Amino acid sequence: MRLLLCLLMVGVFACCPTTFARSQSDVLFSFDAQSLDGRLFVLSDNDKQLNRAFVFLSTTCPIANSYIVELNRLHKALPKNVELFGIVSEPNTTRHSAKMHFAEYKAEFPILFDASGLLIGVLKPSHVPEAFVINATGEVAYRGAIDNAYEAVGRRRVNVENHYLEDALKAVAANKRPIVVQTKPVGCALPRDRMQATDGDVTYAREIAPILQQRCETCHRPGQVAPFPLTNYEEAKSHAEMILEVTQQRIMPPWIPGPGTEHRFVGQRWLSDRELKLLADWITAGCILGDVADLPPTATFADGWQLGTPDLVVKMQEPFTVPANGPDLLQNFVMPIKIPEDKLVAAVEFHPGNKRVVHHAVLFLDDKGQARKLDAATPEPGYGNFGGPGFLPSGALGGWSVGNTARRLPNDMGRYLKKGSDLVVQVHYHPTGKTEVDQSEVGLYFVNKPVAESLKESAKLVGSIWMANYEMDIPAGEADYRRTTTYTLPKDVIMVGIVPHMHLLGRSMRVTATEPKKKPQVLIDIPTWNYNWQDEYYYERPIRLKAGTKLVVEAVFDNSAANPSNPSSPPKRVTWGEETTDEMLFCFFLLTADKTEDLIHTIFDNLGHDLKQNRKDVSHSP
């Protein structure tokens, strides 16, 4: 069963099966936003299925200011699945003056300072105040006035009969469509052509610092894996040309799925076109500092366990020494898990012991002691193996890569952990030029409910299927070697996540799903593959796929001398295999289903398909 040895997605998982269809009116926030008090709101992720209200405000518009009391009232009465934000995006208002203004008016709801004009660019308001309600599916459920208090500027009604925003919030909280979906806002008109900075107006303090905080400082700060910090103006200015080069080429932030992917992933790190332009304009204009009153508060990052004290912490049993130079290492470490009974794991938080050398980690499960035997056969801590753990895993608990954020699965959902299992952590080490030592650890957070009770609930189990093409014979010098593999789903399923996998010659991968009598939808599109930055990708909103859906994986490999990742110089013929100089084409899919039997049927059908395909491909391979 060597086909399972290259990635983590084996076994049974648990996840939310809720899925939604997107429409042309969907709003996709590819960025985060900081409030006036310094809190960071991750608008780019909505895996919690929140409904959100955004109200554009101003420090100078009297009508907007008159609504602070009403917005405070709405904020206090919000259901748990609704968030309400104010937004300030005036180009002549500093962050400091906005903070003082709304403190004076006693605003009790979070107010986002849209310094870079990202929110106004997406929602495109015409007035302040203007409200937008975005439901949990990303659809604009309502836009317009907060209520009908104002018939026109200067004409306020004595009695307010229609509470448009409140009614819309109650509707989306109940997963319903508001009766009124759009009204005309009354207030101060926004000159949209002047709301966003022009080339010469971009400054570090107002536009650039928030971008670097939200996009870069996770890694580019002291003590983290990035080679230099980007926490202040001088640091950003000194590395300006490098920032321009790696962002425009989409090397940084590290995120290899491209914009052709139709569905958003949890934790997506893709700079918007607006952010790229702001960075380029700032650097080409000479890296202007700007008004320090616009600077955001210093970013703060959680120390220790981000999700609180774990229920169980497991650690590498011995320190591991990473040599000063040489190729990257993949070392597997066995960590016994001592639990009295089977558990569901709600979250996993990986802590690298040495952030300078730990690149990423994959967490396998072994309930048969296979990894212990492999470990005992080597003198050093752990054992090396490229592409997988060297045994057939009984399950997995996910993975970690630089910049990833630990998340707890919602609604008492978790991944299955059998009593007596070992955690086998495969760590990817990158030598730094000097000898380093690592002893990483993993925090496990359990669902506070018996496993048997949890598994009685419907549509909680998630299993994996995979698609592969084992027929590979890449000639030396071939820069455009293409392989395709297909599979047709036998039952209705819900796609939860996707994990593409190739080796060093991989150039691109595109995966599509075509339901019967429908157009193909792109599940993931990776235009430039990078083995060092591969990840597991979970959809914010899992995707329902009907029986008969055709999955197609298309991959391109580059075995030419022009490929800087080519392990052979000059290039050599490459065939399928597990070694670093071999090549692979796999794509794993995480699925659930409304009916457990449909999921099981799909998994076993896929296994039979793969075994048949494997025999066919091997019979044709050299």
Secondary structure, DSSP 4 states (H G I P E B T S, - for coil): -GGGTTSS--S-EE---------TTB----S-EEBTTS-EE-TT--TT--EEEEEEE-SS-HHHHHTHHHHHHHHHT--TTEEEEEEE--TT--HHHHHHHHHHTT--S-EEE-TTSHHHHHH--SEESEEEEE-TTSBEEEEE-S-SSEEETTEE-SS----HHHHHHHHHHTT---S--B----SEEP-GGGTS--GGG--IIIIIHHHHHHHTTTTSSTTSSSSS---SHHHHHHTHHHHHHHHHTT-SS-----TT--S-BTT-----HHHHHHHHHHHHTT-----GGGPPPPP----S-TTSS-SEEEE-SS-EEEPSSSS-EEEEEEEE---SS-EEEEEEEEE-S-TTTEEEEEEEEESSSHHHHHHHTSSSSSEE-SSS-SS--SEEEEEEETT----PPSTT--EEE-TTPEEEEEEEE---SS-EEE--EEEEEE-SS-HHHHHTSTT-EEEEEEEE----EE-TT-S-EEEEEEEE-SS-EEEEEEEEEE-TTEEEEEEEEE-TTS--EEEEEESS--GGG---EEEEEEEEE-TTPEEEEEEEE--STT-TT-SSSS---EEB-SSTTSB-EEEEEEEE-SSHHHHHHHHHHHHHHHHHHHHHHHHH--
